[in-house]
Amino acid sequence: MTVTDIGSRIIKVDHAGEFGAISIYTGQIVMAKLFARDLVPELIEFRSHERGHRAIFAAELNRRGRPRCKSYWLCGSGGLVLGLVTGLLGRSAISATTVAVESVVLRHLEQQLIDLRGIDEAAVLAISAIVMEERLHHDQAASHVAQSSLWSRLLNPVVSSATEAVIWLGMRA
């Protein structure tokens, strides 16, 4: 695999991940309208950001002439199920899920920037464009839920592991 192939693979996986995030927020918005109305505006804003992130990665894939990742639909369907289930569990579960997902995503994005800097500047530019908003999602959600809460303790390991697994699978698909 060449250096450009690595950058393209990362962009493909990040693009699929953004579709997963859009789907998580979509499921959570549906349920939050019933169980956590106060979070709906924030979730809509986060989903809007994720749509913008997906568009950044889609444009970069298009520029490179690359198709989307084979895990794209897995990310979307899995994300929707995760969003619906955690939305059903209420405000703390919604926020705990966002913290868990964004913790993994931020760690991967920061490593990607290190790995690609000086090698694939177009990929670095695309990834850099989203980091601040992903951090905002993490920090805002973290302000709604204590790390020691029941939902954080239960959901963090499950959601973090699932997020890592989808990223791992995407990098190999």
C-alpha positions as CSV (number, residue, x, y, z in Angstrom):
1,M,0.0,0.0,0.0
2,T,1.4,3.4,-1.0
3,V,1.4,6.5,1.1
4,T,-1.4,8.0,-0.9
5,D,-3.4,4.7,-0.6
6,I,-3.1,5.0,3.2
7,G,-4.4,8.5,3.1
8,S,-7.3,7.5,0.9
9,R,-8.1,4.5,3.1
10,I,-8.2,6.8,6.1
11,I,-10.5,9.3,4.3
12,K,-12.8,6.4,3.2
13,V,-13.1,5.2,6.8
14,D,-13.6,8.7,8.2
15,H,-16.3,9.3,5.6
16,A,-18.1,6.1,6.6
17,G,-17.7,7.1,10.3
18,E,-19.4,10.4,9.6
19,F,-22.3,8.6,8.1
20,G,-22.4,6.5,11.3
21,A,-22.4,9.6,13.4
22,I,-25.2,11.2,11.3
23,S,-27.2,8.0,11.9
24,I,-26.6,7.9,15.6
25,Y,-27.8,11.5,16.0
26,T,-30.8,10.8,13.8
27,G,-31.9,7.9,16.0
28,Q,-31.2,9.9,19.1
29,I,-33.2,12.9,17.8
30,V,-36.2,10.6,17.2
31,M,-36.1,9.3,20.7
32,A,-35.1,12.5,22.4
33,K,-38.3,14.1,21.1
34,L,-40.0,11.7,23.6
35,F,-37.4,11.3,26.4
36,A,-35.0,14.2,26.4
37,R,-36.6,17.2,24.6
38,D,-34.0,19.6,25.9
39,L,-31.3,17.8,24.0
40,V,-33.0,17.9,20.6
41,P,-31.6,21.3,19.4
42,E,-28.1,20.2,20.4
43,L,-28.4,16.9,18.7
44,I,-29.7,18.6,15.5
45,E,-26.7,20.9,15.6
46,F,-24.3,18.0,16.0
47,R,-25.9,16.1,13.2
48,S,-25.6,19.2,11.0
49,H,-21.8,19.3,11.8
50,E,-21.5,15.6,11.0
51,R,-23.2,16.1,7.6
52,G,-20.7,18.9,6.9
53,H,-17.8,16.5,7.9
54,R,-19.2,13.8,5.6
55,A,-19.3,16.3,2.8
56,I,-15.7,17.3,3.3
57,F,-14.6,13.6,3.1
58,A,-16.9,12.9,0.2
59,A,-15.4,15.8,-1.7
60,E,-11.9,14.5,-1.0
61,L,-12.8,11.0,-2.1
62,N,-14.3,12.4,-5.3
63,R,-11.1,14.4,-5.9
64,R,-9.1,11.2,-5.5
65,G,-11.5,9.2,-7.7
66,R,-12.1,6.8,-4.8
67,P,-15.3,5.0,-3.9
68,R,-16.7,5.1,-0.4
69,C,-15.7,2.5,2.1
70,K,-17.3,-1.0,2.0
71,S,-18.3,-0.4,5.7
72,Y,-20.4,2.7,4.8
73,W,-23.8,1.0,5.2
74,L,-22.7,-1.0,8.3
75,C,-21.7,2.3,9.9
76,G,-25.1,3.8,9.0
77,S,-27.3,0.9,10.1
78,G,-25.3,0.3,13.2
79,G,-25.3,4.0,14.1
80,L,-29.0,4.2,13.7
81,V,-29.6,1.2,16.0
82,L,-27.2,2.7,18.5
83,G,-28.9,6.0,18.4
84,L,-32.4,4.6,18.8
85,V,-31.5,2.4,21.7
86,T,-29.5,5.0,23.6
87,G,-32.1,7.6,22.8
88,L,-34.7,5.3,24.4
89,L,-32.6,5.2,27.5
90,G,-32.8,9.0,27.9
91,R,-30.6,12.1,28.4
92,S,-27.7,10.6,30.3
93,A,-27.4,7.6,27.9
94,I,-27.5,9.9,24.9
95,S,-24.7,12.1,26.3
96,A,-22.6,9.1,27.5
97,T,-22.8,7.7,24.0
98,T,-21.6,10.9,22.4
99,V,-18.7,11.1,24.9
100,A,-17.7,7.5,24.2
101,V,-17.8,7.7,20.4
102,E,-16.1,11.1,20.3
103,S,-13.3,10.0,22.6
104,V,-12.4,7.2,20.2
105,V,-12.9,9.4,17.1
106,L,-10.7,12.2,18.5
107,R,-7.9,9.8,19.4
108,H,-8.0,8.3,15.9
109,L,-8.2,11.8,14.2
110,E,-5.2,13.0,16.2
111,Q,-3.2,9.9,15.3
112,Q,-4.2,10.3,11.7
113,L,-2.9,13.8,11.6
114,I,0.4,12.6,13.0
115,D,0.7,9.7,10.6
116,L,-0.2,11.7,7.5
117,R,1.5,15.1,8.1
118,G,4.2,15.6,5.5
119,I,2.9,12.6,3.6
120,D,-0.6,13.4,2.4
121,E,-1.4,17.1,3.0
122,A,-4.8,16.9,1.4
123,A,-5.9,14.3,3.9
124,V,-4.4,16.3,6.7
125,L,-6.4,19.3,5.6
126,A,-9.7,17.4,5.4
127,I,-9.2,15.8,8.8
128,S,-8.0,19.1,10.4
129,A,-11.2,20.7,9.2
130,I,-13.4,18.6,11.5
131,V,-11.4,18.2,14.7
132,M,-12.6,21.3,16.5
133,E,-16.3,20.4,16.0
134,E,-15.7,16.8,17.1
135,R,-14.1,18.1,20.3
136,L,-17.0,20.4,20.8
137,H,-19.4,17.4,20.6
138,H,-17.4,15.5,23.1
139,D,-17.0,18.4,25.6
140,Q,-20.6,19.6,25.3
141,A,-21.9,16.0,25.9
142,A,-19.5,15.5,28.8
143,S,-21.0,18.5,30.5
144,H,-24.3,16.7,30.6
145,V,-23.2,13.5,32.2
146,A,-20.8,12.5,35.0
147,Q,-18.1,10.0,34.0
148,S,-19.1,8.1,37.1
149,S,-22.8,7.9,36.1
150,L,-24.4,4.5,35.5
151,W,-24.8,5.1,31.8
152,S,-21.2,6.2,31.4
153,R,-19.9,3.2,33.2
154,L,-22.1,0.8,31.2
155,L,-22.0,2.4,27.8
156,N,-18.5,3.6,27.6
157,P,-16.7,0.3,27.2
158,V,-19.4,-1.1,24.9
159,V,-19.7,1.9,22.6
160,S,-15.9,2.6,22.6
161,S,-15.2,-1.1,21.7
162,A,-17.9,-1.1,19.0
163,T,-16.5,2.2,17.5
164,E,-12.9,0.8,17.5
165,A,-14.2,-2.4,15.9
166,V,-15.9,-0.6,13.1
167,I,-12.8,1.6,12.4
168,W,-10.6,-1.5,12.4
169,L,-13.0,-3.3,10.0
170,G,-13.2,-0.3,7.8
171,M,-9.4,0.0,7.5
172,R,-9.3,-3.7,6.3
173,A,-12.4,-3.7,4.1
